[in-house]
Amino acid sequence: MTTESHQERPLPTLMRAIGYSKNTAIDDAEALVEREVPLPKIGPHDLLVEVHAVSVNPVDVKQRAHAGSGGFRVLGYDAAGVVVAAGSSVTLFEPGDHVYYAGALNRPGSNAHYQAVDERIVGRKPASLDWADAAALPLTTLTAYEALFDKLHLTETSEGTLLIVGAAGGVGSIMIQLVKVLAPRVRVIGTASRPESQQWVRSLGADAVVDHGGDLAAHVLEAAPDGVDWIFTSASAKPGAVASYVRIAKPFGQIVAIDARPPRRGSAERQSALLALGVHVRPLDASQRRSDRTAPHPEPRRRTRRRGAHPHHGDRATVSAGCRAADRGAPHRRVGAGHRKGRDRPRLTRSSASHPTLTTHTSL
């Protein structure tokens, strides 16, 4: 290790990790490979975490498919585990603490026995959650929280109507519950297409559910004839989406989009239509997340700890299925296909000290 650290037990010099060395389709045998790599080195503010569970996010799928590997890149963003060592300047945690977090894109990921992560983007794992449920929370919850309260500036006294496009997904599922707890006067309309997804959205507390297939604006305006004050979307690049939002949003309404921005062609006309209506678009992408910034800020940790007392979709029933190492790509296939509710949470279990296997836990 590069700095003085505090630890309770001897650690190995090598560990097993799962990542990729080339960009290829998930069904390719080389899409995800398991390797033995050196134990991460920790800096002054770093924790070394023994990873107990991880979750798969769309960013993992995109990285594997498109980002350079630099020879070999360990995947994984979200994780939950136990602190086993701490850098010399660490003050917030100590070995033995149970933690959860969303890591950083510029460091090796969580799909490994151990991960180094800055203590300032780490929170204490809620005691009410098991490892898999805790690992399913960080990135989706950070995204939902920052969209609601940093971008849309909702408060506990806010009143109006929020439309969540794709409300059955990981971020949407968390967002509904955060609104109900932290902005209880806001009416929530969620979109979902399949009957089981619509039921899921209702069960989380949405006041109304509409089908986002077909004429989205017409469906929403049936539920909110005067339009909506805020729109959160993960589908702004879908053809016709922005035109629908123009019809749906009230004057001076606000939109937060977390997906790829719409193509440049015709964007001037769409932007003009939004400006004419007084609608303000606030994109939120991974590069704007606090935990990705060069100098981490302690505020995300305080927020993560607060969320421990809030409702979460981890409370819902889960289905567990064993997943052999050869089938470790199953969560990536599901996330990439987009046919899921909640989150995919592959649990990293240890059959021995050096050979991990994956068990996939899927939220219902």
N, C-alpha and C positions, 0 to 999 in steps of 0.2 A: 504494500500500500504506500501511496505517495506522501501521506501525512500521518502524524501520530493519531492513533484511534483507540477506542475503548471497546473491548469485546469480552464475552463471557466464556467462549470455548474456541478451541482451535478450528480453523476453517481450511477447506481444501484449497489447493492452488488451481485446480481445474474444475469445470462444471459442464453439465450438458445444457445445450440451448437449441432452440428451433428458430430457423430463419430461412433466408434464400440467398443464392449467389447469382441468379439470373432471373430476368423477368419472363414469366411464362404462364400459360393457362394453369388453373388450379388442379386440373386433372393430370397434368404432367407429373411424372414421378419425381422430378427435381424442383417442383414448385415450392415445397417446404421440406427442408432437410434438417436432420438432427446432427449436431456436431459437438465435440468437446472443445471448449474454449477457455481461456484464462479467466479466473475470477475477476470481476470488475475492480478497478482501483477507485478509491473514494477520495474526494477532496475535503477541505475543511468543514463545509456545511452539508456533506453527504451522509446519507444513511445507507448501509448495506442491508438489504431486505431479503430474507429467505421467502421466496414466492410460494404461496399456497394456492392461489387461484388467479386466473386472468379472464378477461372477456374480449370478444372480437368485435371491433368497430369497423365501419366502412373505411376509415383511414387506413386500417391494416390491409384491407383488400386492395386499395389504391396504391399503397406503398409497394406491396408485393408485385403488382402488375406493372408499375411504371417507374418507381424510384430506383436510382442506381444502388447497387449493393455494396460497392467498395470492396468487393471480394467476398464478403459474407456479412449480412446484416441480420441482427436479431430483431424479430418483430415483437409487437405487443405494446399497448399503451396503458390500459388499465390493469391494476393488480391489487391484491390484498395479501398481506403476509406478516412476518415477524421480524423486527429489527434484530440483527445479530452483531452489528458493529456500527460505530458512529465516528465521524470525523472529529478532529480536535476542537473545532469551533461550534459543534452542535450543542444547542441548549434546550431544544423543544422535546427531544425524545431520548430514550436510552435503550440498550439491548433488552429484549424481552417484550417491548411494546408491540401491540397489535395495531397495524396501520393499513390504510388504503389510500390510493392516489391515482391520478392520471399523469403519466411520465411526460418526457419531452421528446420531440421528434429528432433532435440532434444528439441523442444518446442511445446506446443499446437498449432494446425493449425488454418487456417483462416475460417473454416466453423462454424463460431460463430458470435454473434453480435459484439464482441470486441476481439481484438488480441493484445498481447504485442510483440513488435518486436524491435530489436536493430536499432537505428537511422542510424548506419553506413552501413546498407545494404538496405536502403530505398532511393527512388528517388521521385522527385516531379512529379505528374501525368501530362502528357501533356494536355494542355488546349484543344487541337484539338480532344481528345478522350472522349467518354462517359465512364461510369464506367466499363461496361462489356468489351469493347474493351481494356481498360487499363489493366484490370485484366488478359487478355489473353496473355500479352506480357512478363512479367518478366523472368520466368524460361526458356522458349524457347529462348528468346533473349540472356540471359546470356550464355546459352549453345552454341548457334550459335556463339556469339561474342568470347567467350573464345576458342572455337575450331579453329576459323579462325585466330585470332590474337595472342593468347597465345600459342597455340599448333603448328599451321602451320606457324605462324609468317608472315602472309601476310601484305603488306603495300600498300599504294596508288600507288607505282611504280612497284608492283609485276606484272609479266607477265607469262602466262601459262594457263593451263586448269585444272579446278576443277570439279570433279565428285561428285554430291550429290546423294547418294542412299536413296530413300524415300523422294524425294524433295517436295511432296505434303503434308507432315506432318507438325506439328507445327514448329519444329526446321528447317526443310528444307525450309519452306515457308519464315521464317525470314532470313535464311542464304542467299538465293538468293538475297534478297533486300539489305542486308548489303554489300555483295560483290559488287553489282552494284554501291553503293554509296561510299564505302570506299576503294575498290580495283578495280576500273573501267576497268583496262586493263586485268583482268582475265576473261577468257571465262568459262561460266558455262554450264555444261551438267547435267540435272536433270533426275532422273528416276521416272517413274510413270506407272501404268498398265492400269487403266481405262481411257476411252476417256475424261471424265469430269475432272479427275485428271491431265491428260496431258495438257489439255487446261488451267487449273488453274496454272500449273507450267510455261507455256509459258506466261501467263498474268502477272506473277510476274517478268519477265525479263530474264528467262533462254534462252541461245543462242541455245540450242538443247535439245530435250526431247527424251528419249529412254525407251522402255519397259523393266522393270527388271524381267519379267517372261522369262522362257526359258534360252537361252544362253546369259547371261548378257554381258560377255566379247565380244562376237561377235557383239552384238548390239552397245556397246560403241565404239568399234574399227571402226565401220562404220562411226561414227560421228567424231572420233579422231583417224585416222589411226596410228599416231605415239605414241599413248598412252596418259595418263594424268599425270600431275605433282602431284596432290593432290586428295585424296579420303576422303570424309566424309561419314560415314555409320552408320546406326542404325540397321543393319542386318548382322553383321559380324559372328554371331553364326549360321546363316543359312547354312545347308550343301552345300558345294561347293563354298561358298562365298569367302573364302580366296584364293582358287585356281583361281577364276575369277579375284580377285584383282591383283594377281601376273601377270596374262596375260595383265591386263589393265595398270598397273602403269609403268611409265618410270623408268629407273635406277635412284636410289637415290630419288625416289618418297616418299611421306609421306601419311600415313593413320591415321585418327582419328576415333575411334569407340566409340560409347556411349551406346551400348547395352551390354548384358552379354558377357563375353569373350568366345571364342570357347571352346568346351569340351577338356579335357586333352588328350584324345586318339588321336594319330596322330598329336598332336600339334608340336612335335619336327620336323617332316617332313615339316609341313607348315612353321614353323619358319625358317628352313633351306632354304626353297625356297625363302622366303622373304629376308633373309640375302644375299643369292646369288645374288639377283637382286639389293641389296642395298636399299631395301625399309625399312623405319623405321615406326613402328606402335606406335602411341601415344594414349593410352586409355584415355578417359575422362569420369569419372563417378561422381555420386553425391558427393562422399566423397572428391573429389578434388575441388569442387566448392568453391569459396571464401566465399560465404554466409553461408557455413556449418562449417567453421573453428571456433575453440573455440574463437579466438580473431578476431572479424570482422575488416576488413580493409576499410578505406573510399573510396578506388578506385572504387569498384563496384557502389557506388552511383554516382560518377562523370560520369561513363559510362552510367548508366541508364538515367541520365539527358541529356546526349548528344543524346541519341537515340530518344528523343522527337521530334527532327527535321527531323528524317529519315523516309523513307517510311515504311509502316508496313501493314500486311494483315488486320489489324483492319479497314483500309480504305475501304475494300471490303464490298459488301452487306451482310447483316445478316438476318437470319430468326429467329423470336422469337416465342416460344411456351410456354404457361403456363404449369407448372409442379406442381401437388399437392404434399404435403409433403410425401404422401405414395409412390410417384413415384420419390423420390429424387435419386434413384439409376440409373435412365436413363442415365445420363452422364457417370457413371462408366461402364455401359454395353457397351456404344458406344466406349469409350476409350479402354476398355479391348478387344473388338472385333477387333479394329484396322481399322474399315471401316469408315474413316472420312477424310476430308480435313481440314487443319487449326486446329482449337481448339474448344473444348466445354467450354462454359463460363456460368455456372449457376449463375444467379444473385440472391443475397440474398435480397429480398424485405420485407418490414415490413408492415404487415396488422395491427399490433398494436405494442406497445413498447416492448412486450415480446414474440411475436409469429411470427417467421420468416416463410416465404414460399420461394420456389425456383422457379425461372423462367430461363429456359435454353435458351441460345443464342448460335447458332452454326455458325461458320464461313463457308462461301461458297468459 
